Structures are given as C-alpha cells and as structure tokens.
C-alpha cells in the first residue's frame, strides 16, 4: 500500500487515537481499541496509562504486536500485574478517564451489542459477550466506540444491550443508577459521530476526506442529525501512519500494509 494511502480500518484506528488526551487513564479493549491507544501513546499522548481487564496496568507500551491482552509482551515490564478486581475497582472509584470499546452493533443512543446478532439464515449467532465492556461503558467517565461502517452494525436499536450508552434516551443513566459519563464518540471506517448529551443521541460530526454524506447514510440503519457546517477529518500525519504501521506492520488487525 502506498505511504499516503490509508485503509478504511487504519483511518478508523488513527482517528480514534485522537480522542485520547495526554495523561489520561484509558481502559483498553482488545484488537482495534488497543491499536488506537498505542498510536496515541506513540504520538501525542505519551503519558497516557493503559488498564486492561485482566489486571494489567502499563505506563509504557508493549514492544511487540499483541493478539490478546494476556500475551507475554504485555506482561513484560508492566507497571502492575494485579487482578481484574483491582482495575475494575479503579474504574468504580471514578479513576478511569476513557474506555475504548468495539462491538457488533451500536445504536443511535450509543448502546453496544456484543452478545447476539441475526445471521443470514435468519437464526441467531452468539457472540463472545461483554467481557469487561459493560463495566467500562457503565463506569468510565466517557467511552469511544470503534465500529466498521455497515448498515447491519449502525442500527436504530441494538438487538441486545450488552453495554449501556444512553439507553432509551435522556435520563436513562440516572434512572439506571449509572454515574455521569456515557459515549462521547463513535468512530467508524467512514465518519465520526459525537453525542448531544441533552438528546442523548449521536449526530454526524465529521467525515473522512473522499467520503460523502450519502456514502455515510447508505451504510446506516438510522438517520442521524447532520449539523452545518459538517466537519472534515484533518489529514493523518506521517507520524501517525508510521506509528500504526510499526505496531501492526502486516496489517493483521487493520487490513492495511506495512
């Protein structure tokens, strides 16, 4: 792949990385959320700290590509190798700034389904489930969701609410006894959605260069609000692209190329 050509999943990871601020404590999901954290760590957020649901805390990035959070390179030189209870306790205490999540479906209120979807034969396909995602969505100060931009994934209502966003609309989190927080962004392979907290609903915030609004809408099962003027994603820098391709040189997770 040419140096200036960025694959759709690469741009999703690169854009999600920009949602991480310097010095934040980030609860990191696996696969693409992990890559987004590592890109941020290598570029603009060198003092961000990662928490993993298996109990690991890292102030320095692992030196090798990770396939699971429990891989030995992630354990080597970790700041702390504790327990799930310890890191979840930190989150329950309000000490986690951001949670990065993936999922099979997300709806207009930012709820995530990673439990069950319908398959092409009309039956049900069981997915891995929550892991720590429901806890992250419930307790982190804010969450960012990474998702491939497809009609079957961006839905009006998730089939199963594995991880809560804003539930069924304004006031849900308060009624459910959840702390303030919830999703602040959905980052897809086409666009970025942000949330109007008063409406508790996603709106189209920006599109990537070369992507039209029609291209975005045809890949969704609901119609978001589109404020004017609509933003355009700032081009990714050579530093950002190089960081991602050092971390995932063969495009194992992103479908890109080293």
For each residue, the residues with C-beta under 8 A, 3 or more apart:
1: 5 7 251 256 257
2: 5
3: 238 241
4:
5: 1 2
6: 10 11 14 236 241 256
7: 1 10 11 251 254 255 256 257
8: 11 12 148 149 189 190 255
9: 12 13 32 148 189 253 254 255 256
10: 6 7 13 14 241 244 251 254 255 256
11: 6 7 8 14 15 189 208 233 236
12: 8 9 15 16 32 146 148 187 188 189
13: 9 10 16 17 32 35 36 39 146 244 253 254
14: 6 10 11 17 18 36 39 236 240 241 244
15: 11 12 18 19 187 192 208 233 236
16: 12 13 19 20 32 33 36 100 144 146 185 187
17: 13 14 20 36 37 39 40 43 240
18: 14 15 40 44
19: 15 16 36 98 144 184 185 187
20: 16 17 24 26 36 37 40 45 48 98 100
21: 24 45 48 97 98
22: 44 45 46 47 48
23: 45 47 48
24: 20 21 45 48 49 97 98
25: 48 49 51 90 95 96 97 98
26: 20 37 48 49 50 51 96 97 98 99 100
27: 51 52 53 87 91 96 98 99 100 132 136 140
28: 33 34 37 50 51 52 69 100
29: 33 34 99 100 101 102 131 132 133 136
30: 33 34 68 69 102
31: 34 35 102 253
32: 9 12 13 16 35 36 102 146 253 254
33: 16 28 29 30 36 37 100 101 102 146
34: 28 29 30 31 37 38 66 69 100
35: 13 31 32 38 39 244 247 248 253 254
36: 13 14 16 17 19 20 32 33 39 40 100 144 146
37: 17 20 26 28 33 34 40 41 48 50 100
38: 34 35 41 42 61 62 243 247
39: 13 14 17 35 36 42 43 240 243 244 247
40: 17 18 20 36 37 43 44 45 48
41: 37 38 45 46 48 50 61
42: 38 39 46 61 243 246 247
43: 17 39 40 237 239 240 243
44: 18 22 40
45: 20 21 22 23 24 40 41 48
46: 22 41 42
47: 22 23 59
48: 20 21 22 23 24 25 26 37 40 41 45
49: 24 25 26 57 58 59 79
50: 26 28 37 41 56 57 58 61
51: 25 26 27 28 56 57 87 90 91 96
52: 27 28 55 56 57 58 69 74 87
53: 27 69 84 87 88 131 132 135
54: 69 70 84
55: 52 80 81 82 83 84 85 86 87
56: 50 51 52 69 74 75 78 80 81 82 87
57: 49 50 51 52 78 79 80 82 87
58: 49 50 52 61 62 74 78 79
59: 47 49 79
60: 77 79
61: 38 41 42 50 58
62: 38 58 66 71 73 74 76
63: 73 76
64: 71 73
65: 247 248 249 252
66: 34 62 69 71 73 74
67: 71 252
68: 30 71
69: 28 30 34 52 53 54 56 66 74
70: 54 74 75
71: 62 64 66 67 68 74 75
72: 75 76
73: 62 63 64 66 76
74: 52 56 58 62 66 69 70 71 78
75: 56 70 71 72 78 81
76: 62 63 72 73
77: 60
78: 56 57 58 74 75 81
79: 49 57 58 59 60
80: 55 56 57 86
81: 55 56 75 78
82: 55 56 57 86 87
83: 55 86 87
84: 53 54 55 87 88 132
85: 55 88 89
86: 55 80 82 83 89 90
87: 27 51 52 53 55 56 57 82 83 84 90 91
88: 53 84 85 91 92 132 135 139
89: 85 86 92 93
90: 25 51 86 87 93 95 96
91: 27 51 87 88 94 95 96 99 135 136 139 140
92: 88 89 139
93: 89 90
94: 91 139 141 179
95: 25 90 91
96: 25 26 27 51 90 91 99 136 139 140 141
97: 21 24 25 26 140 141 142
98: 19 20 21 24 25 26 27 140 141 142 143 144
99: 26 27 29 91 96 136 137 140 142 143 144
100: 16 20 26 27 28 29 33 34 36 37 143 144 146
101: 29 33 112 133 136 137 143 144 145 146 163
102: 29 30 31 32 33 114 145 146 147
103: 106 112 113 114 133 145 147 162 163
104: 113 114 117 127 153
105: 112 113 117 152 153 154 155 158 159
106: 103 110 111 112 113 145 147 153 154 155 158 165 186
107: 110 111 154 155 156 157 158 165 222
108: 156 201 202 222 224
109: 165 166 167 168 169 172 200 201 202
110: 106 107 143 145 165 166 182 183 186 195 200 202
111: 106 107 157 158 161 163 164 165 166 167
112: 101 103 105 106 133 137 145 158 161 162 163 165
113: 103 104 105 106 116 117 127 158 159 160 161 162
114: 102 103 104 127 128 129 130 131 133 162 163
115: 126 127 129 130 160 162
116: 113 124 125 126 127 159 160
117: 104 105 113 124 125 127 152 159
118: 122 123 124 125 159
119: 122 123 124 125
120:
121:
122: 118 119
123: 118 119
124: 116 117 118 119
125: 116 117 118 119
126: 115 116
127: 104 113 114 115 116 117
128: 114 131
129: 114 115 162
130: 114 115 133 134 135 162 163
131: 29 53 114 128
132: 27 29 53 84 88 135 136
133: 29 101 103 112 114 130 136 137 162 163
134: 130 137 138 162 163 164
135: 53 88 91 130 132 138 139
136: 27 29 91 96 99 101 132 133 139 140 143 163
137: 99 101 112 133 134 140 143 163 164 165 182 183
138: 134 135 163 164 178 179 181
139: 88 91 92 94 96 135 136 178 179 181
140: 27 91 96 97 98 99 136 137 143 181
141: 94 96 97 98 180 181
142: 97 98 99 181 182 183 184
143: 98 99 100 101 110 136 137 140 165 181 182 183 184
144: 16 19 36 98 99 100 101 183 184 185 186 187
145: 101 102 103 106 110 112 183 185 186 187
146: 12 13 16 32 33 36 100 101 102 187 188
147: 102 103 106 153 154 186 187 188
148: 8 9 12 153 188 189
149: 8 153 154 188 189 190 191 216 219 220
150: 153 154 219
151: 154 218 219 220 221
152: 105 117 155 221
153: 104 105 106 147 148 149 150
154: 105 106 107 147 149 150 151 186 188 219 220 221 222
155: 105 106 107 152 158 159 221 222
156: 107 108 221 222
157: 107 111
158: 105 106 107 111 112 113 155 161 162
159: 105 113 116 117 118 155
160: 113 115 116
161: 111 112 113 158 164 167
162: 103 112 113 114 115 129 130 133 134 158
163: 101 103 111 112 114 130 133 134 136 137 138
164: 111 134 137 138 161 167 172 173 176 178 182
165: 106 107 109 110 111 112 137 143 182 183 200
166: 109 110 111 169 170 172 173 182 183 195 200 201
167: 109 111 161 164 172 173 175 176 200
168: 109 172
169: 109 166 172 199 200 201
170: 166 198 199 200
171: 174 175 200
172: 109 164 166 167 168 169 175 176 200
173: 164 166 167 176 178 179 180 181 182
174: 171 177 178
175: 167 171 172
176: 164 167 172 173
177: 174
178: 138 139 164 173 174 181 182
179: 94 138 139 173
180: 141 173
181: 138 139 140 141 142 143 173 178
182: 110 137 142 143 164 165 166 173 178 195 197 200
183: 110 137 142 143 144 145 165 166 186 195 202
184: 19 142 143 144 194 195
185: 16 19 144 145 192 193 194 195 205
186: 106 110 144 145 147 154 183 192 193 202
187: 12 15 16 19 144 145 146 147 192 193
188: 12 146 147 148 149 154 191 192 193
189: 8 9 11 12 148 149
190: 8 149 207 208 211 215 216 219
191: 149 188 204 205 206 207 208 211 216
192: 15 185 186 187 188 205 206 207 231 233
193: 185 186 187 188 202 203 204 205 224
194: 184 185 202 203 205
195: 110 166 182 183 184 185 200 201 202 203
196: 199 200 201 203 225
197: 182 200
198: 170
199: 169 170 196
200: 109 110 165 166 167 169 170 171 172 182 195 196 197
201: 108 109 166 169 195 196 224 225
202: 108 109 110 183 186 193 194 195 224
203: 193 194 195 196 224 225 226 227
204: 191 193 207 213 216 224 225 226 227 230
205: 185 191 192 193 194 227 230 231
206: 191 192 230 231 232 233
207: 190 191 192 204 211 212 213 215 216 230 231 232 233
208: 11 15 190 191 211 232 233
209: 232 233 235
210:
211: 190 191 207 208 215 216
212: 207 215 216
213: 204 207 216 217 226 230
214: 217 218
215: 190 207 211 212 218 219
216: 149 190 191 204 207 211 212 213 219 220
217: 213 214 220 223
218: 151 214 215
219: 149 150 151 154 190 215 216
220: 149 151 154 216 217 223 224
221: 151 152 154 155 156
222: 107 108 154 155 156
223: 217 220
224: 108 193 201 202 203 204 220
225: 196 201 203 204
226: 203 204 213 230
227: 203 204 205 230
228:
229:
230: 204 205 206 207 213 226 227
231: 192 205 206 207
232: 206 207 208 209
233: 11 15 192 206 207 208 209
234:
235: 209
236: 6 11 14 15 240 241
237: 43 240 241
238: 3 241 242
239: 43 242 243
240: 14 17 39 43 236 237 243 244
241: 3 6 10 14 236 237 238 244 245
242: 238 239 245 246
243: 38 39 42 43 239 240 246 247
244: 10 13 14 35 39 240 241 247 248 254 256
245: 241 242 248 249 251 256 257 258
246: 42 242 243 249
247: 35 38 39 42 65 243 244
248: 35 65 244 245 251 252 253 254 256 258
249: 65 245 246 258
250: 257 258
251: 1 7 10 245 248 254 255 256 257 258
252: 65 67 248
253: 9 13 31 32 35 248
254: 7 9 10 13 32 35 244 248 251
255: 7 8 9 10 251
256: 1 6 7 9 10 244 245 248 251
257: 1 7 245 250 251
258: 245 248 249 250 251
